[in-house]
Amino acid sequence: MSQLNGKDIFPEKLLKQIQKYVAGESVYIPAKEKRKSWGETTRQVLF
């Protein structure tokens, strides 16, 4: 996984808010969880 510079990807206002909590630290931001549709994991049997 490569590192990205926050100032290149976040709007300035958001970057300033993030810097209040974690200035100079590495932060992992997980991807949004993709939920499966209802019944997607159920095996369908056709007769």
Order of alpha helices (4+ residues) and beta strands (2+ residues): alpha-alpha
